[in-house]
């Protein structure tokens, strides 16, 4: 679709932080619907539907670059490292549970 092509163009020009902006822009488009639910599967379904059905590329990128705050790469790297530690700890815990160690 034209929206995907536009996001790819922006990604190649601006770099990977564009993906964070686009995802946040999509989530922003369904923010009220997400806030009305408390179930993770419902939130995932809402997000998938937004990604599938959102076709206004100009609006998507306008929100991504004008209404979403700054994303310095230093900040993203720091957040990635924190998330990696959490995911690693969760994987280790689940492996221990499967082995019967916990």
MARFIMI-839956 format. One record per residue (C-alpha): residue number from 1; residue in one letter; x, y, z. Coordinates in nm, 2 decimals. Layout:
{seq=NUM&type=A&east=X&north=Y&up=Z}
...
//
This chain:
{seq=1&type=X&east=0.00&north=0.00&up=0.00}
{seq=2&type=X&east=0.10&north=0.36&up=-0.04}
{seq=3&type=X&east=0.12&north=0.40&up=0.34}
{seq=4&type=X&east=0.37&north=0.12&up=0.38}
{seq=5&type=X&east=0.58&north=0.26&up=0.09}
{seq=6&type=X&east=0.58&north=0.60&up=0.26}
{seq=7&type=X&east=0.69&north=0.45&up=0.59}
{seq=8&type=X&east=0.97&north=0.26&up=0.41}
{seq=9&type=X&east=1.08&north=0.58&up=0.24}
{seq=10&type=X&east=1.09&north=0.76&up=0.58}
{seq=11&type=X&east=1.26&north=0.46&up=0.75}
{seq=12&type=X&east=1.54&north=0.46&up=0.49}
{seq=13&type=X&east=1.58&north=0.84&up=0.51}
{seq=14&type=X&east=1.55&north=0.89&up=0.89}
{seq=15&type=X&east=1.66&north=0.55&up=1.04}
{seq=16&type=X&east=1.51&north=0.29&up=1.27}
{seq=17&type=X&east=1.36&north=0.54&up=1.52}
{seq=18&type=X&east=1.09&north=0.61&up=1.26}
{seq=19&type=X&east=0.95&north=0.27&up=1.34}
{seq=20&type=X&east=0.89&north=0.37&up=1.70}
{seq=21&type=X&east=0.72&north=0.69&up=1.59}
{seq=22&type=X&east=0.50&north=0.51&up=1.35}
{seq=23&type=X&east=0.39&north=0.25&up=1.60}
{seq=24&type=X&east=0.32&north=0.52&up=1.86}
{seq=25&type=X&east=0.13&north=0.71&up=1.60}
{seq=26&type=X&east=-0.09&north=0.40&up=1.52}
{seq=27&type=X&east=-0.15&north=0.34&up=1.89}
{seq=28&type=X&east=-0.24&north=0.71&up=1.93}
{seq=29&type=X&east=-0.50&north=0.67&up=1.66}
{seq=30&type=X&east=-0.68&north=0.41&up=1.88}
{seq=31&type=X&east=-0.58&north=0.54&up=2.22}
{seq=32&type=X&east=-0.93&north=0.59&up=2.34}
{seq=33&type=X&east=-1.03&north=0.24&up=2.24}
{seq=34&type=X&east=-0.72&north=0.09&up=2.41}
{seq=35&type=X&east=-0.79&north=0.28&up=2.73}
{seq=36&type=X&east=-1.15&north=0.14&up=2.74}
{seq=37&type=X&east=-1.01&north=-0.22&up=2.77}
{seq=38&type=X&east=-0.80&north=-0.39&up=3.02}
{seq=39&type=X&east=-0.73&north=-0.73&up=2.85}
{seq=40&type=X&east=-0.40&north=-0.77&up=2.67}
{seq=41&type=X&east=-0.56&north=-0.98&up=2.39}
{seq=42&type=X&east=-0.81&north=-0.71&up=2.33}
{seq=43&type=X&east=-0.53&north=-0.45&up=2.31}
{seq=44&type=X&east=-0.33&north=-0.66&up=2.07}
{seq=45&type=X&east=-0.64&north=-0.71&up=1.85}
{seq=46&type=X&east=-0.70&north=-0.33&up=1.85}
{seq=47&type=X&east=-0.34&north=-0.26&up=1.76}
{seq=48&type=X&east=-0.35&north=-0.52&up=1.47}
{seq=49&type=X&east=-0.67&north=-0.37&up=1.34}
{seq=50&type=X&east=-0.52&north=-0.02&up=1.35}
{seq=51&type=X&east=-0.21&north=-0.14&up=1.16}
{seq=52&type=X&east=-0.43&north=-0.32&up=0.90}
{seq=53&type=X&east=-0.69&north=-0.05&up=0.85}
{seq=54&type=X&east=-0.50&north=0.28&up=0.88}
{seq=55&type=X&east=-0.46&north=0.43&up=0.53}
{seq=56&type=X&east=-0.41&north=0.80&up=0.58}
{seq=57&type=X&east=-0.03&north=0.81&up=0.55}
{seq=58&type=X&east=-0.02&north=1.19&up=0.58}
{seq=59&type=X&east=-0.20&north=1.18&up=0.91}
{seq=60&type=X&east=0.00&north=0.89&up=1.03}
{seq=61&type=X&east=0.33&north=1.06&up=0.96}
{seq=62&type=X&east=0.21&north=1.40&up=1.08}
{seq=63&type=X&east=0.12&north=1.25&up=1.42}
{seq=64&type=X&east=0.45&north=1.05&up=1.42}
{seq=65&type=X&east=0.67&north=1.36&up=1.37}
{seq=66&type=X&east=0.47&north=1.65&up=1.51}
{seq=67&type=X&east=0.27&north=1.51&up=1.81}
{seq=68&type=X&east=0.51&north=1.24&up=1.94}
{seq=69&type=X&east=0.79&north=1.37&up=2.15}
{seq=70&type=X&east=1.16&north=1.34&up=2.07}
{seq=71&type=X&east=1.33&north=1.01&up=2.05}
{seq=72&type=X&east=1.71&north=1.05&up=2.08}
{seq=73&type=X&east=1.89&north=0.73&up=1.99}
{seq=74&type=X&east=2.06&north=0.74&up=2.33}
{seq=75&type=X&east=1.71&north=0.71&up=2.50}
{seq=76&type=X&east=1.61&north=0.43&up=2.27}
{seq=77&type=X&east=1.93&north=0.24&up=2.33}
{seq=78&type=X&east=1.88&north=0.28&up=2.71}
{seq=79&type=X&east=1.52&north=0.15&up=2.69}
{seq=80&type=X&east=1.62&north=-0.14&up=2.47}
{seq=81&type=X&east=1.88&north=-0.25&up=2.72}
{seq=82&type=X&east=1.63&north=-0.23&up=3.01}
{seq=83&type=X&east=1.37&north=-0.43&up=2.81}
{seq=84&type=X&east=1.64&north=-0.69&up=2.71}
{seq=85&type=X&east=1.73&north=-0.74&up=3.08}
{seq=86&type=X&east=1.36&north=-0.80&up=3.16}
{seq=87&type=X&east=1.30&north=-1.03&up=2.87}
{seq=88&type=X&east=1.62&north=-1.23&up=2.96}
{seq=89&type=X&east=1.51&north=-1.26&up=3.32}
{seq=90&type=X&east=1.17&north=-1.38&up=3.22}
{seq=91&type=X&east=1.31&north=-1.64&up=2.98}
{seq=92&type=X&east=1.54&north=-1.77&up=3.24}
{seq=93&type=X&east=1.26&north=-1.79&up=3.49}
{seq=94&type=X&east=1.04&north=-1.98&up=3.25}
{seq=95&type=X&east=1.32&north=-2.22&up=3.16}
{seq=96&type=X&east=1.37&north=-2.29&up=3.53}
{seq=97&type=X&east=1.00&north=-2.35&up=3.57}
{seq=98&type=X&east=1.00&north=-2.60&up=3.28}
{seq=99&type=X&east=1.30&north=-2.78&up=3.43}
{seq=100&type=X&east=1.13&north=-2.79&up=3.77}
{seq=101&type=X&east=1.39&north=-2.58&up=3.94}
{seq=102&type=X&east=1.12&north=-2.33&up=4.07}
//
